Amino acid sequence: AYGFSRFKIAGEADLLFFILSTRMLPPVVVAIPMFLMYRMVGLNDSHIGLIILYVAFNLSFSVWLMKGFMDEIPKEYEEAALVDGYT
C-alpha cells in the first residue's frame, strides 16, 4: 500500500483493480477448492491453515484501505522525519 501511495508505478490502476477484484468472488465459490487443497497439503484443522486463509481473503481489502489512508498523509511529514533522523 505504501508503494502504491508514494511511488509512480506503471499500470497502478490496473494492479489495484486486480488486487481488489479478488474480493468480488463470494467466499463460497472458493471454499470447496480451498478445502480440497488444504486436505492435500495437510493443513486441515490447523492454526497455520486458518492464518493463511484469513490473510489470503483479507489482504486485498487491507491494501486498498491502507492506500486510501496513506494518500491523505502529506509527503512533507516524511521529509520532516528524514531531516530529524528518521530512517
N, C-alpha and C positions, 0 to 999 in steps of 0.2 A: 504494500500500500504506500509505503514511503517513496519507493522508486517511481511509482505511477504519479505521485503527487508532486515530487520535486524535480524530476528529470523529464526531458522530452524524449519520448520513445516512439519509434516508427510503428504505426498501427495501434496506438494506445487504445483508441475507442474499440477497435475490433477485439483486442486482447481482453479488455474489461467486459465486453459483451460475452465473450467465450467463457470467462470465469463465472459471470453471473448466470449464464444460461444453464449451468449445472443445477441451479435451484428451480428451474422451470419444470423438471420432471417430478412427479409425485414420488415420495419415498416408497410407495407400494410397488411401483414399477421396478425398482432396484432391489427390493427386499429379497426376492427368491434367488436371483443371480448372486447376490452378496452372500446369502446363506449357503448356497452350493459352493461358492469359492472358499468361504470360511471353513466349511466342512472338509474340503480337500486339503487345505493348508493346516488344519488342526487348531483353528482359533475359536471354535465353538466353546461357549461357556468359559471365556477367559476375560480377564480385565483388559489386557492389551488389545483384544479384538474389539471391545466396546470403545476403547480410546481411539483406535484407528477409525472406526465407523463414525463417531461423533466429530472427529476432526475433519474427515472427508466431507461430511454433509454440511458443516458449518464454516469451513474455511472461506468459501467463496463469499458468503454474506459478510464475514468479518473483514475481508479485503475491501469489499465495496463500501462498507460502513466507515472503516478507518480512512479510506481515501477521501471521502467526503469531509471527514473531520480534519484531516491534515491539509486539505486545500484551504481551509479557513484560517490556519495559523500563518501569520506573516513570516516571510523568509528573513526579515530583519531580526527576528528573535534568534534564529540560528546564527546569523552573522555576529550578533552581540555576544552570544555564548562562546563563539570561537575566539573572539577578542579577549574574553575573560578567562580563557584556558580550557574550555570545553573541548574534548577530543572526540 
